[in-house]
Amino acid sequence: MQISLRETKVEKLEFYRIEELPKEDSIELGYSSGFSNDHGTSFIISFNLSLKSKEGFNLSIEYIAFFETDEELTEEFKNSHFTKENAPAIAYPFLRSFISTLTVNSGYGAVLLPTINFHAMANQE
C-alpha cells in the first residue's frame, strides 16, 4: 500500500498576548485519527495543541493532516500502529514548523515544540 501526506491545514487557531508570564512553557498535545465513509482511501490525523508561553502568549490550535492511500482502508489498517504512531510522526514536524514560523512572525521568539515519541504516547493509551 502506498501512503502519502496530501496536505496539512489549520482548522482553528487562537493566539493572543498575556500579561502574566508563566515561569516556563506549558504544552498540552492530543491527537486522533479520523476516517470518512465517503473516501475509503483517505484518513486524517487531527492535532489539538495548547501552549502557554513564557514569551508572553497563549496559543491554541487544531491542525489537520490529510493522508491518502492507493487502496481501500481496512479495519485492520485503521486500528494499526500506522494510524496511531507513524502517521502522527510524519505530520507532527509540519505542525512544529508552523508554530515556530507563527511565533517568530508575530514578534515573539521562536518556539520549538519538543520532539514527541508517538510510539510511547500510543502505548500509554
TISE-305173 format. One record per residue: residue in three letters; x, y, z of N, C-alpha, C, CB in turn. Coordinates in steps of 0.02 Angstrom, whole numbers, padded with zeros to 5 digits, always signed. Glycine has a CB too. Layout:
REM TISE-305173
alaXYZXYZXYZXYZ ...
This chain:
REM TISE-305173
met+00042-00059+00000+00000+00000+00000+00045+00062+00000-00048+00000+00062 gln+00031+00108-00045+00065+00172-00048+00025+00223-00008+00075+00196-00122 ile+00059+00259+00036+00026+00309+00079+00063+00375+00069+00025+00288+00154 ser+00024+00429+00061+00057+00494+00054+00020+00547+00095+00059+00515-00021 leu+00059+00594+00119+00032+00652+00154+00011+00701+00100+00083+00683+00205 arg-00053+00713+00093-00079+00755+00040-00073+00829+00057-00151+00738+00026 glu-00094+00848+00118-00090+00918+00138-00100+00924+00213-00142+00960+00100 thr-00083+00982+00239-00096+00999+00309-00133+01065+00310-00030+01002+00351 lys-00177+01074+00360-00216+01135+00365-00228+01153+00438-00283+01128+00328 val-00232+01218+00450-00254+01243+00515-00330+01247+00513-00222+01313+00532 glu-00363+01211+00557-00436+01213+00561-00459+01269+00607-00463+01146+00586 lys-00422+01279+00661-00442+01329+00711-00378+01354+00744-00492+01300+00763 leu-00376+01420+00757-00316+01449+00788-00337+01507+00833-00266+01473+00734 glu-00312+01505+00895-00319+01561+00941-00248+01580+00963-00364+01543+01004 phe-00233+01644+00959-00166+01668+00976-00173+01737+01006-00118+01668+00913 tyr-00153+01745+01068-00160+01811+01099-00107+01821+01153-00230+01818+01130 arg-00091+01885+01163-00041+01905+01212-00069+01899+01282-00017+01978+01199 ile-00026+01882+01330-00046+01878+01400+00000+01923+01441-00044+01805+01426 glu-00028+01950+01495+00010+01995+01538+00053+01957+01589-00037+02042+01575 glu+00024+01907+01620+00060+01869+01671+00100+01813+01637+00012+01839+01724 leu+00166+01819+01641+00209+01771+01608+00220+01709+01653+00277+01803+01591 pro+00208+01650+01625+00224+01590+01663+00300+01581+01668+00191+01527+01631 lys+00323+01545+01718+00395+01534+01726+00423+01489+01672+00409+01504+01795 glu+00382+01445+01646+00404+01401+01592+00345+01387+01545+00433+01336+01620 asp+00362+01364+01486+00310+01347+01438+00269+01288+01463+00341+01330+01369 ser+00204+01291+01449+00159+01237+01466+00126+01214+01401+00105+01260+01519 ile+00135+01150+01386+00110+01123+01322+00065+01063+01335+00169+01103+01276 glu+00008+01062+01303-00037+01004+01303-00049+00984+01231-00105+01019+01340 leu-00037+00921+01215-00045+00897+01147-00087+00834+01148+00024+00883+01114 gly-00137+00833+01104-00177+00773+01093-00184+00762+01019-00247+00780+01127 tyr-00197+00701+00999-00207+00688+00928-00253+00628+00920-00140+00675+00892 ser-00284+00624+00862-00328+00568+00847-00329+00558+00772-00400+00581+00874 ser-00351+00499+00752-00359+00485+00681-00433+00484+00664-00325+00417+00661 gly-00448+00501+00602-00517+00502+00579-00523+00472+00510-00544+00573+00579 phe-00580+00439+00498-00591+00404+00435-00659+00423+00408-00585+00328+00445 ser-00663+00432+00343-00726+00451+00311-00756+00390+00275-00715+00509+00260 asn-00821+00384+00280-00855+00331+00243-00858+00346+00169-00925+00320+00271 asp-00856+00411+00152-00861+00432+00082-00796+00421+00043-00880+00505+00078 his-00740+00429+00077-00675+00423+00044-00636+00366+00077-00634+00490+00049 gly-00646+00306+00051-00617+00247+00081-00542+00240+00074-00648+00188+00053 thr-00511+00288+00039-00438+00284+00030-00402+00341+00065-00422+00285-00044 ser-00437+00377+00109-00404+00433+00142-00421+00433+00216-00423+00500+00110 phe-00378+00466+00255-00390+00474+00326-00354+00537+00350-00365+00412+00366 ile-00371+00560+00409-00340+00620+00437-00309+00604+00505-00392+00677+00443 ile-00260+00645+00522-00234+00648+00590-00249+00719+00613-00156+00630+00593 ser-00282+00724+00669-00301+00790+00697-00261+00801+00761-00378+00793+00711 phe-00225+00857+00763-00187+00876+00822-00224+00932+00857-00115+00898+00803 asn-00227+00929+00923-00252+00984+00964-00196+01003+01012-00318+00964+01004 leu-00174+01065+01007-00117+01088+01046-00136+01152+01083-00056+01100+01001 ser-00117+01155+01146-00124+01216+01186-00055+01233+01213-00177+01209+01244 leu-00036+01296+01207+00029+01318+01230+00022+01383+01268+00078+01326+01171 lys+00047+01385+01328+00053+01447+01367+00128+01460+01371+00019+01442+01440 ser+00150+01514+01339+00222+01526+01331+00250+01578+01378+00236+01546+01260 lys+00311+01566+01401+00347+01615+01441+00366+01676+01399+00409+01584+01473 glu+00357+01671+01333+00368+01728+01288+00311+01779+01293+00375+01704+01216 gly+00255+01760+01325+00201+01807+01337+00139+01798+01293+00225+01874+01327 phe+00123+01736+01275+00063+01724+01235+00033+01656+01251+00079+01730+01160 asn-00030+01650+01234-00066+01586+01234-00082+01569+01162-00131+01590+01278 leu-00077+01505+01147-00092+01481+01080-00132+01417+01086-00027+01471+01039 ser-00183+01411+01046-00223+01350+01043-00236+01337+00969-00290+01357+01084 ile-00224+01276+00948-00230+01261+00876-00259+01191+00866-00163+01267+00842 glu-00301+01185+00814-00321+01120+00788-00290+01116+00719-00400+01112+00786 tyr-00249+01067+00709-00209+01060+00648-00222+00992+00618-00132+01070+00662 ile-00239+00990+00554-00260+00928+00521-00210+00908+00467-00331+00935+00491 ala-00193+00844+00465-00151+00816+00412-00194+00766+00373-00087+00782+00440 phe-00196+00774+00307-00236+00732+00263-00190+00681+00228-00275+00774+00211 phe-00205+00618+00238-00167+00564+00206-00210+00529+00154-00141+00514+00259 glu-00177+00502+00103-00212+00466+00050-00174+00401+00036-00219+00510-00014 thr-00212+00349+00020-00182+00285+00003-00206+00264-00067-00201+00231+00056 asp-00172+00215-00094-00192+00189-00160-00238+00129-00155-00130+00171-00201 glu-00259+00111-00094-00304+00055-00083-00357+00075-00032-00265-00007-00059 glu-00413+00039-00033-00465+00049+00018-00436+00033+00087-00527+00005+00003 leu-00456+00073+00136-00433+00062+00204-00473+00006+00237-00439+00126+00246 thr-00438-00041+00265-00470-00097+00300-00474-00080+00375-00431-00163+00289 glu-00515-00117+00411-00519-00108+00484-00451-00122+00516-00574-00153+00514 glu-00417-00171+00489-00350-00188+00515-00303-00128+00510-00321-00249+00478 phe-00304-00095+00451-00262-00036+00443-00283+00021+00489-00264-00012+00370 lys-00348+00032+00495-00374+00086+00537-00353+00078+00610-00450+00090+00533 asn-00345+00016+00632-00325+00003+00701-00251-00013+00708-00365-00055+00728 ser-00213-00002+00655-00142-00020+00656-00099+00034+00688-00118-00033+00585 his-00036+00016+00698+00012+00064+00726+00023+00122+00678+00078+00029+00741 phe+00011+00112+00613+00024+00167+00566-00020+00228+00582+00011+00144+00494 thr-00083+00217+00595-00128+00274+00608-00119+00303+00678-00200+00253+00599 lys-00091+00263+00723-00082+00286+00793-00011+00313+00806-00096+00229+00840 glu+00038+00291+00767+00107+00310+00780+00142+00341+00719+00146+00249+00803 asn+00143+00305+00663+00181+00327+00606+00153+00390+00574+00184+00273+00555 ala+00088+00391+00559+00058+00450+00527+00065+00512+00570-00016+00437+00512 pro+00052+00510+00636+00063+00569+00677+00137+00591+00676+00041+00556+00748 ala+00183+00543+00676+00254+00559+00674+00274+00592+00608+00296+00497+00685 ile+00241+00574+00554+00254+00605+00488+00227+00676+00487+00221+00563+00432 ala+00168+00687+00515+00134+00752+00511+00159+00803+00563+00060+00743+00519 tyr+00181+00779+00621+00199+00824+00676+00253+00876+00658+00224+00783+00734 pro+00305+00859+00620+00354+00911+00602+00324+00970+00565+00408+00880+00560 phe+00270+00960+00527+00237+01015+00493+00203+01061+00543+00185+00988+00442 leu+00174+01033+00595+00144+01073+00649+00199+01111+00686+00105+01028+00699 arg+00254+01078+00702+00311+01110+00736+00336+01170+00696+00368+01060+00748 ser+00344+01160+00631+00369+01213+00588+00320+01271+00585+00381+01187+00518 phe+00255+01256+00580+00204+01308+00578+00206+01350+00641+00135+01278+00568 ile+00209+01318+00700+00210+01354+00763+00271+01398+00769+00207+01304+00823 ser+00329+01372+00750+00390+01411+00753+00386+01473+00708+00450+01368+00733 thr+00363+01464+00647+00357+01520+00600+00306+01571+00624+00337+01494+00530 leu+00249+01547+00650+00197+01591+00675+00223+01634+00732+00136+01551+00699 thr+00257+01604+00780+00280+01642+00838+00333+01693+00819+00307+01595+00892 val+00379+01674+00775+00431+01722+00753+00399+01779+00714+00484+01686+00710 asn+00355+01763+00668+00324+01815+00627+00276+01859+00666+00288+01784+00569 ser+00257+01837+00726+00213+01877+00769+00252+01920+00818+00167+01831+00808 gly+00318+01919+00813+00359+01962+00855+00383+01931+00920+00322+02023+00870 tyr+00372+01867+00928+00395+01831+00987+00455+01789+00967+00339+01787+01018 gly+00489+01761+01015+00544+01716+00999+00517+01652+00967+00584+01699+01062 ala+00561+01618+00931+00541+01555+00900+00526+01504+00954+00597+01529+00853 val+00469+01473+00949+00451+01419+00995+00460+01354+00958+00377+01427+01021 leu+00504+01312+00984+00514+01246+00956+00478+01196+01000+00590+01229+00949 leu+00427+01166+00973+00391+01115+01010+00438+01056+01020+00326+01092+00972 pro+00431+01021+01075+00475+00964+01088+00463+00907+01038+00466+00938+01160 thr+00514+00866+01029+00503+00806+00990+00458+00759+01030+00571+00771+00971 ile+00420+00720+00995+00371+00676+01028+00385+00603+01007+00298+00696+01009 asn+00383+00559+01055+00387+00488+01042+00316+00461+01037+00429+00450+01099 phe+00290+00458+00976+00221+00437+00966+00210+00363+00983+00199+00449+00894 his+00262+00323+00979+00257+00253+00999+00242+00250+01074+00323+00215+00982 ala+00279+00288+01113+00268+00289+01186+00200+00318+01203+00323+00330+01221 met+00179+00371+01168+00113+00401+01180+00057+00351+01166+00104+00464+01138 ala+00063+00315+01110+00012+00267+01091+00007+00210+01141+00026+00239+01021 asn+00063+00191+01170+00064+00137+01219+00038+00157+01287+00133+00109+01226 gln+00032+00223+01299+00005+00247+01363-00071+00244+01363+00027+00319+01375 glu-00102+00242+01304-00175+00243+01299-00206+00177+01319-00196+00260+01230 
